[in-house]
Amino acid sequence: MQTCRGGFHGPLKAALKSHLPNHPTQLYLIRHGEVEERYHKIFGGSRIDMGLSPLGMKHAKAIADWLADAKIDAIYASPMLRVQQTLAPLAGQRDLKPTIIPSLREVDFGDWTGYRWDGVQEHFGVSAFDWLEIIEDKGIPNGESAAELEHRVQPALLKILHDNPHRSVAVFCHGGIIRVILALMLGQPLRHMAHFNIEYGSITVVEVQPEKKHAFEIELMNFCPPV
C-alpha cells in the first residue's frame, strides 16, 4: 500500500488546515456487531449484505449505551445492512441522521467470497490469516488490491476530516476498512495492521491534533463495551 512513511499525504495535510491548534478532532471508528451465525468465519466482504445476529443486536445497544454521555456531533457509515443495524440505536438516541458513504463498504474479497477461513487454504493454497499481506502483495483473485482500497477509502477519510474540524465523529464501518483508515492515518503499510485486532462491536478512538508531530494518536483501541 503506497501510504506515507514519515509524513502525511498531501491531501491529508490539506484536510487538517481548518483544524485549530489545541482543539482536537475525535474519530470513533466502530465495527459493526456480530453477524448472522451462518456467516461466521466466512469471507462475506462487500458482496454479501448480511445482517446482525441476536448478539450483534446487543453489541449495537451496548455501543449506544457506552457512548450515551459522549459528545457525538456527526455519524458517518457504510451502507451495508450489518452496519446500518449497528448504528441504529445510537442514531435514534441522538436524533442524528447518518451520512452514508458507499466507499466505506467492506473489502471486496473477490473469489474468496463465501469461503470459510479453512476453505481458503484448501481451494487457494494460502492462509486466510495472511489476507492483509496477500491484498498488499499479489492480491486476491478478482478482489480489491491495497492500492484500490486506498483509492476509495482515502477520499472518505478526507471528507470526514474536512467537514468536522474539532468535532467528535462516529464512523460505523467494517474491520477491514478500519484497518485501511488506520494505515492511512499512521502512515504504515496495510499488512502492519494485522497487529491490531478489530472485534465485532468494538470502538477505536483516534484523536487528531495537526499541530503535534504525531497528528493522529490512538486514544483507545478495540474496546468492546460489555453486552
C-alpha positions, 0 to 999 in steps of 0.5 A: 500500500503506497501510504506515507512513511514519515509524513502525511499525504498531501491531501491529508495535510490539506484536510487538517488546515481548518483544524485549530491548534489545541482543539482536537478532532475525535474519530470513533471508528466502530465495527459493526456487531456480530453477524448472522451465525451462518456467516461466521468465519466466512469471507462475506466482504462487500458482496454479501449484505448480511445482517446482525445476529441476536448478539450483534443486536446487543453489541449495537445497544451496548455501543449506544449505551457506552457512548450515551454521555459522549459528545457525538456531533456527526455519524458517518457509515457504510451502507451495508445492512450489518452496519446500518443495524449497528448504528441504529440505536445510537442514531435514534438516541441522538436524533442524528441522521447518518451520512452514508458513504458507499466507499466505506463498504467492506473489502471486496474479497473477490473469489474468496467470497463465501469461503470459510477461513479453512476453505481458503487454504484448501481451494487457494493454497494460502492462509486466510490469516495472511489476507492483509499481506496477500491484498498488499502483495499479489492480491486476491483473485478478482478482489480489491488490491491495497492500492484500490482500497486506498483509492476509495477509502482515502477520499472518505477519510478526507471528507470526514476530516474536512467537514468536522474540524474539532468535532467528535465523529462516529464512523460505523464501518467494517474491520477491514476498512478500519484497518485501511483508515488506520494505515492511512492515518499512521502512515504504515503499510496495510499488512502492519495492521494485522497487529491490531485486532478489530472485534465485532462491536468494538470502538477505536478512538483516534484523536487528531491534533495537526499541530503535534508531530504525531497528528493522529494518536490512538486514544483507545483501541478495540474496546468492546463495551460489555453486552 
